[in-house]
Amino acid sequence: MAFDADEEILQDFVVEAGEILEKLSEQLVDLEQNPDDSDLLNAIFRGFHTVKGGAGFLQLEALVNCCHSAENVFDTLRNHKRKVDSELMDVVLEALDHVNAMFDQVRNREELTPAPDSLIASLDALAEPASETPVAQPAAPASAEPVADGDDGGDITDDEFEQLLDALHDGAPGAGPAQTESSSEPAPTDADQGAEAGAGDDITDDEFEALLDQLHGKGQFAGAPASDDAAGSSASAPESAPASAGQPAQAGGDDLITDDEFEKLLDELHGKGGGPTGADTAKAEPAASAPAPEPRQPEPKKAESAKPAPEPKPAAKSAAPARDAAPAAETTVRVDTKRLDDIMNMVGELVLVRNRLQRLGADSEDEHMHKAVSNLDVVTTDLQAAVMQTRMQPIKKVFGRFPRVVRDLARSLKKEVNLVMHGEETDLDKNLVEALSDPLVHLVRNSVDHGIEAPEVREKAGKPRQGTVTLSAEQEGDHILLAIEDDGAGMDPEVLRRKAVEKGIYEQDAADRLTDNECFNLIFAAGFSTKEQISDVSGRGVGMDVVKTKIGQLNGQISIVSELGKGSRIIIKVPLTLAIMPTLMIMLGEQSFALPLVNVVEIFHLDLTKTNIVDGRECIVVRDKVFPLFHIKRWLVKGAAGNAEPDNAHVVIVAMGTKQVGFVVDQLVGQEEVVIKPLGRALQGTPGMAGATITGDGRIALIIDVPSLLQHYS
């Protein structure tokens, strides 16, 4: 353990490894659907490799061992020595679970719990090639194998790198005979130069020029003037000069070479894909090792690829963009979320001051005052939007876990389910991202378990064996719409009515009067389940009521649309942020109250003498829909219960989860953005109150919590 290491290094590891592990879960499930995707295999290999490297630096041996074994499995897979199958993926996903558990322990500065030995053994077994063909190869082919991996964008192992060095240097075992056989054409003096260069750390400029002359013909490179020794060595290589003699006029007439020609030159010098970066080609050590692999290249290939021009020029050009691009890596700053919350609170106070000044400016006839207030309004609005944007996170952070959830659940239920996700880049407040995680997990699991039928049942119904669950997100104004849709069996209203009567939620007469939508909403009742048998997935009636409660706490709404035999769609609507809330300011007597605008559906003026009584409750009918009517002034204003009601009043239709009701209010003030302030100790826990705010005229207004208000008073 190395938690006593530099805290900044540990924090960097936690951030980087956390992002990689989030991606790995989604990539592994994607790999099972696309087992031949070499880019995906290499990405997963690099993910485990990067986490292993960071853990090794911090001496987290348990984490290193598990990542190393998983890395070996994907090294075998990307080299096409084994195929991806469900059994292999089960083992790898189990390994990822242990890696995630150890990563959480690292984050919490706890002692690591190593992965079970049986799991490591299973990974090591899967890392072996599926066929029994011998893996040992001669030195020269061994150096080519990592080159092929390099083409795929992956890394090479330490052993492969050592074999590559052995093949490039004369002193390595097995390299001498290969060079002796393939170097019969070049002059002995150049071979001797190569051997001497390989033995020492550096070669002289003259030796390097002589090497280039041997490869490409004298005079093809405009470097430093060649010495007499270099000229002599180039003269001693007559076979190599004609190889590029067909190109001198062409090459001499142009100082530049194309990118393709430069790549071919690197391939010839270092083996395909094995060349160093452009900035390193002029260094002595790569040049010293270049003669060894070169003689093994066929002579015709040299003739085709040798269109040389001054090598240092392309090298310098290729290195320059890298230096220019380096500062771009420092465009982000990691900021503590508490600091963002503090800034958001200060912006909230500024919004309250802005509202106050707007009210004062409206009462003033000073033109300069109006202009200053108007400018303040614009700046405050822009600042508020910018600060809110810093708190935004893509909902992909929530969506990323669902491919694994659906995959594991489908395998345990022996169903075939495909998860489709849309709108993963939709941004919303970081607090909402965290709060929506659990409700969405419940809804996705419910769609897989209750919605999607077994493959045999789907076939009999004329459907594809594989069901589809679609998870989507989109922004609509200052709200986010989330939808979970499946193409399963749908919900039967009659079954839901019967279950409601059996569980005592409704009497038979009341159940018969329920509309289909009201029947669908029954699944959110506590203890309600249509499953006949209890399993580890569902059947206890716990989960959907938690979803409804949580969405209500977020000032959100949830609705269901379902068609028997076609599938179901659950729609959630939540505000973009919980910090600054748009509200409808109302008056009850002489007191101000704020209704969250997300709950408001419509407003109209009503003749209170035309109400109806249904089941002992006052109701109104609007466009053939019946809404319960509540005089909230009787609940919230002391002494108002005995007052006579006026004949006309304003009615605000509000939505609470899946229900809609009407509130009778005395006066409508208008829409206003408010900052939620927590209630003091004396008022904490007051039913129906979510907090307080300061209105534009300087008064204190209580913010109404619609679900809590109805639950307590109605």
Salt bridges, closest charged atoms under 4 A:
GLU7 OE2 - ARG109 NH2 2.47
ASP12 OD1 - ARG334 NH2 3.17
GLU32 OE1 - ARG407 NE 2.76
GLU71 OE2 - HIS49 ND1 2.50
GLU71 OE1 - LYS52 NZ 2.86
GLU71 OE1 - HIS68 ND1 3.72
ASP75 OD1 - ARG78 NE 3.04
ASP90 OD1 - ARG407 NH2 2.77
ASP90 OD2 - ARG411 NH2 2.80
ASP97 OD2 - ARG404 NH2 2.64
ASP104 OD1 - ARG107 NH1 3.69
GLU145 OE2 - LYS81 NZ 3.64
ASP155 OD2 - HIS49 NE2 3.94
ASP280 OD1 - LYS283 NZ 3.11
GLU294 OE2 - LYS302 NZ 3.67
GLU299 OE1 - LYS302 NZ 3.47
ASP341 OD1 - ARG391 NH1 2.54
ASP341 OD1 - LYS430 NZ 3.91
ASP342 OD2 - LYS338 NZ 3.45
GLU349 OE2 - LYS677 NZ 2.24
ASP377 OD1 - ARG354 NH1 2.87
ASP408 OD2 - ARG404 NE 2.73
ASP408 OD1 - ARG407 NH1 3.22
GLU416 OE2 - ARG465 NH2 3.33
ASP429 OD2 - ARG391 NE 3.08
ASP449 OD1 - LYS531 NZ 3.46
GLU453 OE1 - ARG458 NH1 2.83
GLU453 OE2 - LYS463 NZ 2.99
GLU459 OE1 - ARG465 NH1 3.36
ASP478 OD1 - HIS479 ND1 2.72
GLU485 OE1 - ARG569 NH1 2.93
ASP487 OD2 - ARG458 NH2 3.18
GLU494 OE2 - ARG497 NH1 2.87
GLU502 OE2 - ARG498 NE 3.76
ASP516 OD1 - ARG497 NH2 3.54
GLU532 OE2 - LYS499 NZ 3.24
GLU563 OE2 - LYS566 NZ 3.73
GLU602 OE2 - ARG623 NH2 2.74
ASP615 OD2 - ARG513 NH2 3.21
GLU618 OE1 - HIS631 NE2 3.31
GLU645 OE1 - HIS631 ND1 3.47
GLU645 OE2 - ARG634 NE 3.10
ASP666 OD2 - LYS633 NZ 3.02
GLU672 OE1 - ARG359 NH2 3.92
GLU673 OE1 - ARG354 NH2 3.63
ASP697 OD2 - ARG359 NH1 3.75
ASP697 OD2 - ARG699 NE 3.31
